[in-house]
Amino acid sequence: MLLEKIQHPDDLKGLSMEELQNLVNETRETLLRKISHHGGHNGPNLGMVEMTVALHYVFNSPIDQLIFDVSHQTYIHKMLTGRAEAFLSPEHYDDVSGYTNPKESTHDLFTIGHTSTSLSLANGVAKARDLKNEKNNVIAVIGDGSLSGGLAYEGLNNIVEQGTNTIVIVNDNDQSIAENFGGIYKNLKELRETNGQAKNNFFEALGFEYHYLEEGNELTALIDLFESVKDKKIPVLLHIHTTKGKGFKFAEENREKFHAGGPFSLTTGDYLNSSSQKETYNSITTDFLMRKMQADPKVIAVNAGTPMLLFNKEQREKVGKQFVDVGIAEEHAATMTAGLAKNGAKPIWAVFSTFMQRSYDQISHDLALNDLPGTILVYGASVHGMNDESHLGIFDIPFLSHIPNIVYLAPTTKEEYLAMLDWSIEQNEHPVAIRVPVGSVKETGIKDQTNYAQYFKNHVTKEGSQVALLGLGNFYSLAEDIALDLETEHNINATIINPKFISGLDTVLLDDLVKNHKLVVTLEDGVLDGGYGQTVAGYLGNKNVKIQTYGLEKTFHDRYSASELLSENGLTKNNIVKNILNSL
């Protein structure tokens, strides 16, 4: 097997065209075998097999510096840069990250998991090269979907301004995670339909030397193109048309479904081990919003490139203009939400916690400073969310809760979640964010009667003494477990509190706790530094009560087991009970 002999990209240089094509076939088969068993980003990588082989055949990595946007297309790159064993051997499948990572290889310049970054990174790398009077190529690969992000335009603009060697490859498979949206895609379509000869050419207008390749999955054509632009002294843009999911018919036919996921059957294309849970917090949100939209034409859902969070394709068509996918552009989504709210609409922006990080200024300056009543639904905000260091959802509490005017809520049940969502959409005083619960749906059957306009009032769910447990959102059930252990095993009747509000304190309640409690314990599903517990501790610091705060260490945790990470951070019932008893 050729792939087993490839330890470095230089090993490709002596191969014949027939051998290179065999290598293409082997890498695609190896890729399919791994992702069908292990999962991962399927379609983007399948479409990049030929291009990656051609890149490493023509250029000289790591002297020539390759920068891949978002890393969704780097599995073949890893195979060809000394990491093939992690794709060939099931026992080594977890040896490498799903994203570029300099800790693994000098061929990976950056740890990258968010989109639209490669062009600005390449601009900086090329500028540093020029300052050092070096002569290597800098190559930035970016997908058409990533061109919807504003940072991509900033990078394109400054690459041209710099005016020296930077080769930008636009991998155009006419697909983001779902459909593409935005004016740039009309021009890409026009360029594809005219074989790159359209009079209107966005890239040439910016100042790039432009080349189009229709057969972006043809190895020899790719090699010829790359050789023709290698070592050019000016910025070059290669617009290459590829097929997302190339070589696996189910991925080619259903590009949205096979953007990422798995494991799946190579025979039927069906995902394996998919959840049989009838109701999820996602489905609850979808059902509620569809009813709300039908009743009120001013209700509108906004999303940045991950529409399946809210609606599948059929549902998106049904709600029509009341759903807007802005492309992979979280900054724009946040500020558009502000504009919608200002002019009387009722916007709901659904976003993953890890991607919300991209929009801090827009949330703070445009939405919160103007105190506009938009709703942000924060998904995957948990230690139980995505677990790669580039995709963590555990930083949102200090991120959002300290921005003035924002009301950040943490529901613990279906009833609380729907009550919060309904109130948020209808109120017109402040921006509201809701931390969408993770895990199985908890349903009490009792309607939540909380008046959320009575800001920051916590809910005491069990009266007790000595110890008060504040279990925030996803960790409320942990507070219940601790209280049960204290009561049954140690005869301590602890108070249990469901804070509901993350962004403010119930100071009346906290003052009252001091009267008959020796210890206040806070539990939160996020980083401890700057989080909810430390806010509580700051308020109670001069009062006659002890405080224990529990959360996660502030670091970029990578590919962790949630249970192991919780244990390492002391977030287990047994450890917390032990600490409580020691404190008392």
ZIGITA-V15161 format. One record per run of one state. SS is the DSSP state (H for helix, E for strand, - for the rest). FROM is the first residue (numbers start at 0). LEN is the number of residues. If there is no record, write none. Layout:
ss->SS from->FROM len->LEN
ss->SS from->FROM len->LEN
This chain:
ss->- from->0 len->2
ss->H from->2 len->3
ss->- from->5 len->3
ss->H from->8 len->4
ss->- from->12 len->4
ss->H from->16 len->22
ss->- from->38 len->1
ss->E from->39 len->1
ss->- from->40 len->2
ss->H from->42 len->4
ss->- from->46 len->2
ss->H from->48 len->10
ss->- from->58 len->6
ss->E from->64 len->4
ss->- from->68 len->6
ss->H from->74 len->9
ss->- from->83 len->1
ss->H from->84 len->4
ss->- from->88 len->1
ss->H from->89 len->6
ss->- from->95 len->4
ss->E from->99 len->1
ss->- from->100 len->11
ss->E from->111 len->1
ss->- from->112 len->5
ss->H from->117 len->14
ss->- from->131 len->6
ss->E from->137 len->6
ss->- from->143 len->1
ss->H from->144 len->4
ss->- from->148 len->1
ss->H from->149 len->13
ss->- from->162 len->3
ss->E from->165 len->7
ss->- from->172 len->11
ss->H from->183 len->10
ss->- from->193 len->8
ss->H from->201 len->5
ss->- from->206 len->2
ss->E from->208 len->5
ss->- from->213 len->5
ss->H from->218 len->11
ss->- from->229 len->5
ss->E from->234 len->7
ss->- from->241 len->7
ss->H from->248 len->5
ss->- from->253 len->7
ss->E from->260 len->1
ss->- from->261 len->2
ss->E from->263 len->1
ss->- from->264 len->6
ss->E from->270 len->1
ss->- from->271 len->9
ss->H from->280 len->15
ss->- from->295 len->3
ss->E from->298 len->5
ss->- from->303 len->3
ss->H from->306 len->3
ss->- from->309 len->3
ss->H from->312 len->10
ss->E from->322 len->3
ss->- from->325 len->4
ss->H from->329 len->13
ss->- from->342 len->3
ss->E from->345 len->7
ss->H from->352 len->16
ss->- from->368 len->6
ss->E from->374 len->5
ss->- from->379 len->16
ss->H from->395 len->6
ss->- from->401 len->5
ss->E from->406 len->3
ss->- from->409 len->4
ss->H from->413 len->13
ss->- from->426 len->5
ss->E from->431 len->4
ss->- from->435 len->23
ss->E from->458 len->4
ss->- from->462 len->3
ss->E from->465 len->6
ss->- from->471 len->1
ss->H from->472 len->18
ss->- from->490 len->4
ss->E from->494 len->4
ss->- from->498 len->2
ss->E from->500 len->1
ss->- from->501 len->5
ss->H from->506 len->10
ss->E from->516 len->11
ss->- from->527 len->4
ss->H from->531 len->9
ss->- from->540 len->5
ss->E from->545 len->7
ss->- from->552 len->9
ss->H from->561 len->7
ss->- from->568 len->4
ss->H from->572 len->11
ss->- from->583 len->1
